[in-house]
Amino acid sequence: MNDETLAILVGGGPAPGINGVIASATIEAVNNGMRVLGLYDGYKHIAAGDTSQVVPLTLENVSRLHFTGGSFLRTSRTNPAKDDATLQRCIRSLLQLGVRYVVAIGGDDTTYGAARIAAETRGRLGIVTVPKTIDNDLPLPDNAPTFGFETARAVGAGIVENLMEDARTASRWYLAVTMGRKSGALALGICRAAGATLAVIPEEFDGQIRLEQIVDTLVGAMVKRRSFGQDHGVAVIAEGVAERLDAQQLASLERGARDAYGHTKLSDIPLGMMLRDAVRDRLEEIGLELTAVTKDIGYELRCAKPVPFDVEYTRTLGYGAVRHLLGGGSGALIALSGGRMVPVTLEELTDPQTGRIRVRLVDVTTESYEVARKYMIRLEAADLEEPRLSRLSVQTKLSPQEFATRFGRVVREPALAR
């Protein structure tokens, strides 16, 4: 038993299961005689030197917390390592609060901030992070999901299932844009779980993406569906394709400031409307009458009530984080492998070239991705050969040769595993 203080904070965007980590970490710390403080709004207040925005966490106020969505401690995207002065204010604030240990719940940016604090304090503060992101883009052992992803996928799949029925009923196409800054894991997962018509993710493209590539991928799928006698469908598109757009096209779309970590605010980029308008223009150009509308799927996923998988997962992570700290560990991300708690050092997660946390992308060479592609409706190389080519081109005002020229640039067989 000891009388040391543990602080818990949440950084980045919300994800289902945050409260499970808060609750289990609090319970394990209290059971070991520790005082527990919850820091409101992530690093925001301590980065400004304000130590008043805290709440004592007890067994009583966290006992049923793990069933709920959102974040009991709220969250923010404040960067504690924005500059040396900000970093030092964070450290001074924690020490003024009597904090010895910190559990930081967050994604790659929160983990990066924790790494800087751990390195700067050199053992004075024990700090671990618990991986949280519905994007599923942290490089965890055994390709384990980040907590919140399974809930977001389940809720997103439910939304897309309803859109698919609406699309069939109203004879229309939905362009559903989902969250996922770097990785298309969420868009692909929702597409697979709901059986959507197709997904478009950034990992499918090499280098910078031209808007025309995405548009022709979508329109090609619409033509192919029409050749089957269907005039409806749902395409699930990862918002991260916007960040990979040709620099000139992206610059023309950026309307808002960047966030505290220097990222483009993808929520300020009207990707769905831009794609809708471009798809409508392309459909008119090739003489195909179809209705295309847009739907953003994002914020409604982040604070959903966690599914049982994330409830169980986060309780184990919170417990493991406190056990690692009490065992003398620090500067690590807490993950699970084979049911066991595995600390991953922040150095292992860091890209030596950028100094930032590495991002896990969808591996398009795997059988898992191959299965996803096999069940999508999208143009393939064989569609540009006879007799398929004529069956497709007749849906438009293009000749077979014109059709092949128009859509040949977006037909690429992915480098699937063999």
Helices and strands as residue ranges (DSSP letters): E 5-10, H 18-31, E 35-39, H 44-47, E 54-56, H 59-62, G 65-67, H 84-96, E 99-106, H 108-121, E 126-131, G 141-143, H 149-170, E 173-178, H 185-194, E 198-200, G 202-204, H 211-227, E 233-238, H 240-243, H 247-253, G 266-268, H 271-286, E 292-297, H 299-302, H 308-326, E 332-337, E 340-345, H 346-349, H 367-374, G 381-384, H 388-393, H 400-407, G 408-410
